[in-house]
């Protein structure tokens, strides 16, 4: 659809339909993300009627990914992660491993190669931060210990995904290429050195320059200039990471948000950039929906049920086993398990990267999107089921002793912050 008005038509269709279906999903007590994805399906090439520009939408989605990762960095708190590190770090790593192995096993049964099957399992292992925060906010559990453990768990998952997005293009060997183990190790090592140099430069130099720059912009007393400055920093650093250090736009935006998060004006930066981040996040989910072929629900229902089972049952059971192993309360264990029984934005990003690299077929991509749509829609019912088994804490408890129990296992240095 190479018309001069292609951009405006795509934006109008994306925003209007996302609003309509988002409102409908909200009325049905579902996450608005379901509505945004359905809006993308409606304007996609696999459904009748108007079709949005399928070449332009991915570019808008790329901006959405950059701003999503910028937002993750802005809200990343190393201090909060350290408070729950004894549970969140091993818990997230074990749960990712379990889900990846389950996905690999299902993929092999479906006739996939080892790499594609493992990549599918890895994509199914990562929950959506957006969905989790919305669920915890509705239950008023974000600020309590249960919320800290669940959010810390997802922070670890997000960090693992960031590393995967950097390494995946190096691991996937394109047709016609041949790399020895030494060449592959050298390529990965060089990339990691470049990424480490970028992160170090940002933390040392950026940690001094960006706070000073934000203060200078704030002295103009112009809200427009401050908002524009924050976005220019996010997009500019993302470009530097890509063009100079060979990293991804997403990693650059994440590090930019991480650096700004530690500045005195970090909260203002997050607040001012929120509207544009939300708008492009909506376009990101719409563009993902455009790439989804809904006929897979009819063509391959058993495969869809298989991936959905891994997301809802496999991940939940793994989370329950891990939290029970740490002797956390029943309320904490069930809430964390329900929180992780869905997948979202980072699964989409990883699946799209796999398709672009030729490591994943479109059918596998559709399976992941189907699992995301269904798991996000079913997540409120998963929480309701967990509540029936004691997942909702009594007023005032909020899992307060969860970290105290975990702290006892840390031996000789009791940490009063977690007691």
C-alpha positions as CSV (number, residue, x, y, z in Angstrom):
1,X,0.0,0.0,0.0
2,X,2.6,2.6,-1.1
3,X,0.4,5.7,-0.9
4,X,1.4,9.2,0.4
5,X,-1.2,8.9,3.2
6,X,-0.1,5.4,4.3
7,X,1.4,6.7,7.6
8,X,-1.7,8.6,8.7
9,X,-4.0,5.8,7.7
10,X,-2.0,3.2,9.6
11,X,-1.9,5.5,12.7
12,X,-5.6,6.2,12.5
13,X,-6.6,2.6,12.1
14,X,-4.1,1.4,14.8
15,X,-5.1,4.0,17.4
16,X,-8.9,4.0,16.8
17,X,-9.3,0.2,16.6
18,X,-6.9,-0.3,19.6
19,X,-9.1,2.1,21.6
20,X,-12.3,0.3,20.6
21,X,-11.1,-3.2,21.3
22,X,-9.1,-2.1,24.3
23,X,-12.3,-0.6,25.8
24,X,-14.2,-3.8,25.0
25,X,-11.5,-6.0,26.6
26,X,-11.6,-3.7,29.7
27,X,-15.4,-4.1,29.9
28,X,-14.9,-7.9,29.8
29,X,-12.4,-7.6,32.7
30,X,-9.5,-8.6,30.4
31,X,-6.2,-6.8,29.9
32,X,-6.4,-4.0,27.2
33,X,-3.4,-5.7,25.6
34,X,-5.8,-8.4,24.3
35,X,-7.8,-5.6,22.6
36,X,-4.7,-4.1,21.1
37,X,-3.6,-7.4,19.7
38,X,-7.1,-8.1,18.3
39,X,-7.1,-4.6,16.7
40,X,-3.9,-5.6,14.9
41,X,-5.4,-8.9,13.7
42,X,-8.4,-6.9,12.3
43,X,-6.2,-4.6,10.1
44,X,-3.7,-7.3,9.3
45,X,-3.3,-9.2,6.0
46,X,-4.9,-12.4,7.3
47,X,-8.4,-11.0,7.8
48,X,-10.8,-9.4,5.2
49,X,-11.3,-5.7,4.9
50,X,-8.9,-2.8,5.3
51,X,-5.2,-3.8,5.6
52,X,-2.7,-1.4,7.2
53,X,0.7,-0.9,5.7
54,X,2.6,-4.0,6.7
55,X,5.9,-2.4,5.8
56,X,5.4,0.7,7.9
57,X,3.9,-1.0,10.9
58,X,7.2,-2.9,11.9
59,X,9.1,0.4,11.8
60,X,6.6,1.9,14.2
61,X,6.8,-1.2,16.3
62,X,10.6,-0.8,16.5
63,X,10.1,2.6,18.0
64,X,7.7,1.0,20.4
65,X,10.3,-1.5,21.4
66,X,12.9,1.2,22.0
67,X,10.5,3.2,24.2
68,X,9.3,0.0,26.0
69,X,12.9,-0.9,26.9
70,X,13.6,2.7,27.9
71,X,10.7,2.4,30.3
72,X,12.0,-0.8,31.7
73,X,15.3,0.9,32.4
74,X,13.6,3.9,34.0
75,X,11.8,1.6,36.4
76,X,14.7,-0.8,37.1
77,X,15.8,-0.6,40.7
78,X,19.0,-2.5,41.6
79,X,18.2,-1.9,45.3
80,X,14.8,-3.5,45.1
81,X,16.3,-6.5,43.2
82,X,19.0,-6.9,45.8
83,X,16.3,-7.1,48.5
84,X,14.7,-10.1,46.9
85,X,17.8,-11.6,45.2
86,X,17.8,-14.8,47.2
87,X,14.4,-15.8,45.7
88,X,14.1,-13.8,42.5
89,X,17.5,-14.6,40.8
90,X,17.6,-18.4,41.3
91,X,13.8,-18.6,40.9
92,X,13.7,-16.7,37.5
93,X,16.7,-18.6,36.2
94,X,15.3,-22.1,37.1
95,X,11.8,-21.2,35.8
96,X,13.3,-20.0,32.5
97,X,15.3,-23.2,32.2
98,X,12.2,-25.4,32.9
99,X,10.0,-23.6,30.4
100,X,12.7,-23.6,27.8
101,X,13.2,-27.4,28.2
102,X,9.4,-28.0,28.0
103,X,9.2,-25.8,24.9
104,X,12.1,-27.6,23.3
105,X,10.5,-31.0,24.0
106,X,7.1,-29.8,22.5
107,X,8.9,-28.3,19.6
108,X,10.8,-31.5,18.8
109,X,7.4,-33.4,19.0
110,X,6.1,-30.9,16.4
111,X,9.0,-31.6,14.1
112,X,11.1,-28.5,14.8
113,X,14.9,-28.4,14.8
114,X,16.7,-28.0,18.1
115,X,17.4,-24.3,17.7
116,X,13.9,-23.4,16.7
117,X,12.4,-25.6,19.5
118,X,14.7,-24.1,22.1
119,X,14.0,-20.6,20.9
120,X,10.2,-21.2,21.2
121,X,10.6,-22.5,24.7
122,X,12.7,-19.5,25.6
123,X,10.1,-17.1,24.3
124,X,7.4,-18.9,26.3
125,X,9.4,-18.6,29.5
126,X,9.2,-14.8,29.8
127,X,6.2,-13.1,31.4
128,X,4.8,-9.7,30.5
129,X,5.8,-6.9,32.8
130,X,2.8,-4.8,31.7
131,X,0.3,-7.6,32.5
132,X,1.9,-8.4,35.8
133,X,2.0,-4.8,37.1
134,X,-1.6,-4.3,36.1
135,X,-2.7,-7.5,38.0
136,X,-0.7,-6.5,41.1
137,X,-2.0,-3.0,41.0
138,X,-5.6,-4.3,40.9
139,X,-4.8,-6.4,43.9
140,X,-2.9,-3.6,45.7
141,X,0.1,-5.8,46.0
142,X,2.8,-3.8,44.1
143,X,4.3,-2.2,47.2
144,X,4.2,-5.2,49.5
145,X,6.7,-8.1,49.7
146,X,4.7,-10.2,47.3
147,X,4.9,-7.5,44.7
148,X,8.6,-7.0,45.2
149,X,9.3,-10.7,44.7
150,X,7.1,-10.9,41.6
151,X,8.6,-7.7,40.1
152,X,12.1,-8.7,41.0
153,X,11.6,-12.1,39.4
154,X,10.5,-10.3,36.1
155,X,13.4,-7.9,36.3
156,X,15.7,-10.9,36.2
157,X,13.8,-12.3,33.2
158,X,14.0,-9.0,31.4
159,X,17.8,-8.8,32.0
160,X,18.1,-12.4,30.6
161,X,16.1,-11.3,27.5
162,X,18.3,-8.2,27.0
163,X,21.4,-10.5,26.9
164,X,19.6,-12.9,24.6
165,X,18.7,-10.1,22.1
166,X,22.4,-9.3,22.0
167,X,23.7,-12.8,21.5
168,X,21.0,-14.4,19.3
169,X,22.2,-12.8,16.0
170,X,25.6,-14.2,16.7
171,X,24.4,-17.7,17.5
172,X,22.2,-18.1,14.4
173,X,24.3,-19.0,11.4
174,X,22.8,-17.8,8.1
175,X,22.6,-20.2,5.1
176,X,25.8,-20.4,3.2
177,X,27.9,-19.3,6.2
178,X,30.2,-21.5,8.2
179,X,31.8,-20.7,11.5
180,X,34.1,-22.8,13.6
181,X,33.6,-23.0,17.3
182,X,36.6,-20.7,17.8
183,X,35.3,-18.1,15.3
184,X,31.9,-18.2,17.0
185,X,33.4,-17.8,20.5
186,X,35.6,-14.9,19.2
187,X,32.5,-13.2,17.6
188,X,30.5,-13.5,20.9
189,X,33.5,-12.3,22.9
190,X,34.0,-9.3,20.7
191,X,30.4,-8.4,20.9
192,X,30.3,-8.7,24.7
193,X,33.4,-6.5,25.0
194,X,31.7,-3.9,22.9
195,X,28.5,-4.1,24.9
196,X,30.5,-3.9,28.2
197,X,32.4,-0.9,26.9
198,X,29.1,0.8,26.0
199,X,27.5,0.0,29.3
200,X,30.6,1.1,31.2
201,X,30.8,4.4,29.2
202,X,27.2,5.1,29.9
203,X,27.4,4.4,33.6
204,X,30.6,6.4,34.1
205,X,30.3,9.3,31.6
206,X,26.6,9.2,31.0
207,X,26.0,9.0,34.8
208,X,27.7,12.4,35.1
209,X,26.7,14.1,31.8
210,X,23.0,13.1,31.7
211,X,22.0,14.4,35.2
212,X,23.7,17.7,34.4
213,X,22.0,17.9,31.0
214,X,18.6,17.2,32.6
215,X,19.1,19.9,35.2
216,X,20.0,22.4,32.5
217,X,16.9,21.5,30.5
218,X,14.7,21.7,33.6
219,X,16.0,25.3,34.2
220,X,14.3,26.4,31.0
221,X,11.0,25.7,32.8
222,X,9.6,24.4,29.6
223,X,7.6,21.1,29.9
224,X,7.9,20.6,26.1
225,X,11.6,21.0,26.0
226,X,12.0,18.6,29.0
227,X,9.8,16.0,27.4
228,X,11.6,16.4,24.1
229,X,15.0,16.3,25.8
230,X,14.1,13.0,27.5
231,X,13.0,11.4,24.3
232,X,16.1,12.7,22.4
233,X,18.3,11.2,25.1
234,X,16.5,7.8,24.8
235,X,16.5,7.7,21.0
236,X,20.0,9.2,20.7
237,X,21.7,6.8,23.0
238,X,19.8,3.9,21.4
239,X,21.3,5.0,18.0
240,X,24.8,5.3,19.5
241,X,24.5,1.8,20.8
242,X,23.5,0.5,17.4
243,X,25.8,2.6,15.1
244,X,29.0,2.8,17.2
245,X,29.0,-0.3,19.5
246,X,27.1,-2.8,17.3
247,X,24.5,-3.4,20.0
248,X,20.8,-3.3,19.5
249,X,18.5,-0.2,19.7
250,X,16.7,-1.9,22.6
251,X,19.8,-2.4,24.7
252,X,20.8,1.2,24.2
253,X,17.4,2.5,25.2
254,X,17.4,0.2,28.3
255,X,20.8,1.5,29.4
256,X,19.6,5.1,28.8
257,X,16.7,4.5,31.1
258,X,18.8,2.8,33.7
259,X,21.2,5.8,33.8
260,X,18.4,8.3,34.0
261,X,16.7,6.3,36.7
262,X,19.6,7.0,39.0
263,X,19.4,10.8,38.5
264,X,17.5,13.3,40.8
265,X,15.1,14.0,37.9
266,X,14.6,10.4,36.9
267,X,11.1,10.3,38.2
268,X,10.2,13.4,36.2
269,X,11.8,11.9,33.1
270,X,9.7,8.7,33.5
271,X,6.5,10.8,34.0
272,X,7.0,13.1,31.1
273,X,7.9,10.3,28.6
274,X,5.0,8.1,29.7
275,X,2.3,9.3,27.2
276,X,4.5,8.8,24.2
277,X,5.8,5.5,25.5
278,X,2.2,4.3,26.0
279,X,1.2,5.5,22.5
280,X,4.0,3.6,20.8
281,X,3.5,0.6,23.0
282,X,0.0,0.4,21.7
283,X,1.3,0.6,18.1
284,X,3.8,-2.1,19.0
285,X,1.0,-4.5,20.1
286,X,-1.1,-3.6,17.1
287,X,1.7,-4.4,14.7
288,X,2.3,-7.7,16.5
289,X,-1.3,-8.5,16.0
290,X,-1.0,-7.7,12.3
291,X,1.6,-10.4,11.9
292,X,-0.6,-13.1,13.6
293,X,-2.5,-15.5,11.4
294,X,-5.6,-16.5,13.5
295,X,-6.4,-19.5,11.4
296,X,-3.7,-21.4,13.3
297,X,-6.2,-21.8,16.1
298,X,-8.2,-23.9,13.7
299,X,-5.4,-25.5,11.7
300,X,-3.3,-26.7,14.7
301,X,-5.4,-26.6,17.9
302,X,-3.4,-29.3,19.7
303,X,-0.1,-27.4,19.2
304,X,-1.8,-24.2,20.5
305,X,-3.0,-26.1,23.5
306,X,0.5,-27.5,24.0
307,X,2.2,-24.1,24.1
308,X,-0.6,-22.7,26.3
309,X,-0.2,-25.6,28.7
310,X,3.5,-24.7,29.1
311,X,2.7,-21.1,29.8
312,X,-0.1,-21.6,32.2
313,X,0.6,-25.0,33.8
314,X,4.3,-25.6,33.3
315,X,5.5,-22.2,34.3
316,X,3.1,-22.0,37.3
317,X,4.1,-25.4,38.6
318,X,7.8,-24.5,38.3
319,X,7.2,-21.3,40.1
320,X,5.3,-23.1,42.9
321,X,8.1,-25.7,43.3
322,X,10.7,-23.0,43.5
323,X,8.9,-20.8,46.0
324,X,7.9,-23.8,48.2
325,X,11.6,-24.8,48.1
326,X,12.4,-21.4,49.6
327,X,9.7,-22.0,52.2
328,X,7.7,-18.9,51.2
329,X,4.1,-18.5,52.3
330,X,1.3,-20.0,50.4
331,X,0.0,-16.6,49.5
332,X,3.3,-15.5,48.0
333,X,3.8,-18.8,46.1
334,X,0.4,-18.8,44.5
335,X,0.5,-15.1,43.6
336,X,3.9,-15.4,42.0
337,X,2.8,-18.5,40.1
338,X,-0.3,-16.8,38.8
339,X,1.7,-13.7,37.9
340,X,4.0,-15.7,35.6
341,X,1.3,-17.7,33.9
342,X,1.3,-15.4,30.8
343,X,3.7,-14.1,28.1
344,X,3.8,-10.8,26.4
345,X,6.0,-8.1,24.9
346,X,9.4,-9.6,25.2
347,X,8.2,-12.9,23.8
348,X,7.0,-11.0,20.8
349,X,10.3,-9.2,20.4
350,X,12.3,-12.5,20.6
351,X,10.0,-14.3,18.2
352,X,10.1,-11.5,15.7
353,X,13.9,-11.5,15.9
354,X,14.0,-15.3,15.4
355,X,11.8,-14.9,12.3
356,X,14.0,-12.1,10.9
357,X,17.1,-14.2,11.4
358,X,15.6,-17.3,9.7
359,X,15.8,-19.3,13.0
360,X,12.0,-19.5,13.4
361,X,9.2,-20.2,11.0
362,X,6.1,-18.1,10.7
363,X,4.0,-21.0,12.0
364,X,6.0,-21.1,15.2
365,X,5.8,-17.4,15.6
366,X,2.0,-17.7,15.3
367,X,2.0,-20.4,18.0
368,X,3.8,-18.0,20.4
369,X,1.3,-15.2,19.6
370,X,-1.6,-17.5,20.1
371,X,-0.2,-18.5,23.5
372,X,0.2,-14.8,24.4
373,X,-3.3,-13.8,23.4
374,X,-4.9,-16.7,25.2
375,X,-2.7,-16.6,28.3
376,X,-3.2,-12.8,28.8
377,X,-7.0,-13.3,28.4
378,X,-7.0,-16.2,30.9
379,X,-4.7,-14.6,33.5
380,X,-7.5,-13.1,35.6
381,X,-9.1,-16.5,35.8
382,X,-5.8,-18.0,36.9
383,X,-5.6,-15.4,39.7
384,X,-9.2,-16.3,40.7
385,X,-8.3,-20.0,40.8
386,X,-5.2,-19.3,43.0
387,X,-7.3,-17.1,45.3
388,X,-9.6,-20.1,45.9
389,X,-6.6,-22.0,47.1
390,X,-5.5,-19.2,49.4
391,X,-3.6,-16.9,47.1
392,X,-5.1,-13.7,48.3
393,X,-3.4,-12.6,51.5
394,X,-5.3,-11.4,54.5
395,X,-5.3,-7.7,55.1
396,X,-2.0,-6.5,56.6
397,X,-0.1,-9.7,55.8
398,X,0.8,-9.2,52.1
399,X,3.4,-11.9,52.3
400,X,5.3,-10.0,55.0
401,X,7.2,-12.9,56.2
402,X,8.2,-14.2,52.8
403,X,11.6,-12.5,52.6
404,X,12.2,-13.1,56.3
405,X,12.1,-16.8,55.7
406,X,14.4,-16.4,52.7
407,X,16.8,-14.3,54.7
408,X,17.3,-17.0,57.3
409,X,18.8,-19.2,54.6
410,X,21.4,-16.5,54.0
411,X,23.3,-17.5,57.0
412,X,25.5,-15.4,59.1
413,X,24.6,-11.9,57.9
414,X,21.0,-11.2,58.7
415,X,19.5,-8.5,56.6
416,X,17.1,-6.3,58.5
417,X,15.6,-4.9,55.3
418,X,14.1,-8.2,54.5
419,X,12.9,-9.2,57.9
